[in-house]
Amino acid sequence: ASGMLRPDELAASAAVLMFGAIETAEGMTANAIWYLLQTPGAWATVAADRSLVANAIEESLRFEPAAAVVDRYTTRTVELGGITIPAREPVTLSLLAANHDPATFTAPERFDPGRSNASQHVTFVQGPHACLGLHLARMETSAALNGLLDIAPHLELDLGRSVEPRGLVFRKPDALWARWA
């Protein structure tokens, strides 16, 4: 039938979705914990006021997207910064750079879990290529953060063993060690 995926297309799509869901949720959660613990007072503030969890997640998504770049194709010829990019050309877009645009975010290099416009990030992109798992990834990260806040409201980052988020495309800490304060 027209519009239906063939079995091989369905399997390939499922594999991409599963990988994306696992990698995105893992990176989102690790990055959120890292920045909440790395930013003086942020963990304690969110632990004391759980209504800030959702916004802290949005700020973490803005500040350090789990997927920092995406590849797309131009749909038409476009001029950008004095350069002409022909239609159907591959382009790599930096979500990390877009989320740190000072025209949109005041003090973009500062992690602020109370940032009023944190949800204006483009981490999950928009339009027909928006991440299908964005709601699930947010729910998973929220559940993980709230669970950790329940059992460890006085957590501290162990800087001696933890490694800051890094990576070209997928960004997250290689190691995230914490201790109960």
Secondary structure as the mmCIF struct_conf table of DSSP 4:
data_model
#
loop_
_struct_conf.conf_type_id
_struct_conf.id
_struct_conf.beg_label_comp_id
_struct_conf.beg_label_asym_id
_struct_conf.beg_label_seq_id
_struct_conf.end_label_comp_id
_struct_conf.end_label_asym_id
_struct_conf.end_label_seq_id
TURN_TY1_P TURN_TY1_P1 SER A 2 GLY A 3
HELX_LH_PP_P HELX_LH_PP_P1 MET A 4 ARG A 6
HELX_RH_AL_P HELX_RH_AL_P1 PRO A 7 GLN A 38
BEND BEND1 THR A 39 THR A 39
TURN_TY1_P TURN_TY1_P2 PRO A 40 GLY A 41
HELX_RH_AL_P HELX_RH_AL_P2 ALA A 42 ALA A 48
HELX_RH_3T_P HELX_RH_3T_P1 ARG A 50 LEU A 52
HELX_RH_AL_P HELX_RH_AL_P3 VAL A 53 PHE A 63
BEND BEND2 GLU A 64 GLU A 64
BEND BEND3 ALA A 66 ALA A 66
STRN STRN1 ALA A 67 ALA A 67
STRN STRN2 VAL A 69 TYR A 73
BEND BEND4 THR A 75 ARG A 76
STRN STRN3 VAL A 78 LEU A 80
TURN_TY1_P TURN_TY1_P3 GLY A 81 GLY A 82
STRN STRN4 ILE A 83 ILE A 85
TURN_TY1_P TURN_TY1_P4 ALA A 87 ARG A 88
STRN STRN5 PRO A 90 SER A 94
HELX_RH_AL_P HELX_RH_AL_P4 LEU A 95 ALA A 98
TURN_TY1_P TURN_TY1_P5 ASN A 99 HIS A 100
TURN_TY1_P TURN_TY1_P6 PRO A 102 THR A 104
BEND BEND5 PHE A 105 ALA A 107
TURN_TY1_P TURN_TY1_P7 PRO A 108 GLU A 109
BEND BEND6 ARG A 110 ARG A 110
TURN_TY1_P TURN_TY1_P8 PRO A 113 GLY A 114
TURN_TY1_P TURN_TY1_P9 SER A 116 ASN A 117
HELX_RH_3T_P HELX_RH_3T_P2 ALA A 118 GLN A 120
TURN_TY1_P TURN_TY1_P10 THR A 123 PHE A 124
HELX_RH_3T_P HELX_RH_3T_P3 GLY A 127 HIS A 129
BEND BEND7 ALA A 130 ALA A 130
TURN_TY1_P TURN_TY1_P11 LEU A 132 GLY A 133
HELX_RH_AL_P HELX_RH_AL_P5 LEU A 134 ILE A 151
TURN_TY1_P TURN_TY1_P12 PRO A 153 HIS A 154
STRN STRN6 LEU A 155 LEU A 157
TURN_TY1_P TURN_TY1_P13 LEU A 159 ARG A 161
STRN STRN7 ARG A 166 ARG A 166
BEND BEND8 LEU A 168 VAL A 169
STRN STRN8 PHE A 170 PHE A 170
STRN STRN9 LYS A 172 LYS A 172
BEND BEND9 ASP A 174 ASP A 174
STRN STRN10 ALA A 178 TRP A 180
#
